Amino acid sequence: MRRQGRPYPPDKERRILVMIELAKRNMNISDLARALDIVQSVVSNVINGIRHSKKTEAKIAAFFGKDAQELFPPRSKAEIAAMREAEETRSAA
């Protein structure tokens, strides 16, 4: 069952890729949000993959000098469905 307000399941790979870049700069998500002048919750949701925003993804990637697809790999519908199923399985346990 999909939760309202959360169209996408968490994407651990996206989070890990961005967290590595943050760690290299001794920063956290709040620091990044301030540097980009974007609300922290939006930045966090984009990093975690539960919100998709090409504009925010591009800003985050540019901040790190990376291509957006490098930090935010595109997902097929099948991959999103598999991640959603894994999340539901973890929630039920």
C-alpha positions in Angstrom: 0.0 0.0 0.0 1.4 3.4 -1.0 1.6 6.1 1.6 0.1 9.4 0.7 2.7 12.1 0.2 5.4 9.5 -0.6 5.2 8.5 -4.2 8.6 6.9 -4.3 10.2 4.4 -1.9 13.5 5.3 -0.2 16.5 4.9 -2.5 19.5 3.9 -0.4 22.0 4.2 -3.3 21.1 7.8 -3.9 21.5 8.6 -0.2 24.9 6.8 0.0 26.3 8.6 -3.1 25.3 12.1 -1.7 26.4 11.3 1.8 29.9 10.3 0.5 30.1 13.7 -1.1 28.9 15.5 2.0 31.4 13.5 4.2 34.3 14.6 1.8 33.4 18.2 2.6 32.6 17.6 6.3 29.0 18.7 5.7 25.6 17.4 6.6 22.3 17.8 4.8 21.4 20.9 6.7 24.6 22.6 5.6 23.9 21.6 2.0 20.4 22.9 2.2 21.6 26.3 3.5 24.3 26.5 0.8 21.7 25.8 -1.9 19.0 28.0 -0.2 16.5 25.2 -0.3 14.4 24.0 2.5 16.2 21.2 4.4 13.2 18.7 4.2 13.1 19.1 0.5 16.8 18.4 0.1 16.5 15.4 2.5 13.6 13.9 0.6 15.4 14.3 -2.8 18.6 12.8 -1.4 16.6 9.9 0.1 14.8 9.4 -3.2 11.3 9.8 -1.8 10.8 13.0 -3.8 12.0 13.5 -7.3 12.9 17.0 -8.5 15.2 17.3 -11.5 15.8 21.0 -10.6 16.9 20.2 -7.0 18.9 17.1 -8.2 20.7 19.3 -10.7 21.5 21.9 -8.0 22.9 19.3 -5.6 25.0 17.7 -8.3 26.3 21.1 -9.5 27.3 21.9 -5.9 29.5 18.8 -5.9 30.7 19.3 -9.4 29.0 16.1 -10.6 26.5 15.1 -13.3 23.0 14.7 -11.8 22.7 11.1 -13.2 25.9 10.2 -11.4 24.4 11.1 -7.9 20.8 10.4 -8.8 20.7 7.4 -11.1 17.4 7.1 -13.0 15.1 4.3 -12.0 12.8 2.2 -14.1 9.2 1.5 -13.1 10.3 -2.1 -12.3 13.2 -0.9 -10.0 10.8 1.5 -8.2 8.3 -1.3 -7.7 11.0 -3.6 -6.4 12.2 -0.9 -3.9 8.6 -0.3 -2.8 8.0 -4.0 -2.3 11.2 -4.3 -0.2 10.1 -1.3 1.9 6.7 -2.8 2.5 8.3 -6.2 3.5 10.6 -4.4 6.0 7.6 -2.4 7.4 5.6 -5.6 7.9 8.4 -7.4 9.7 
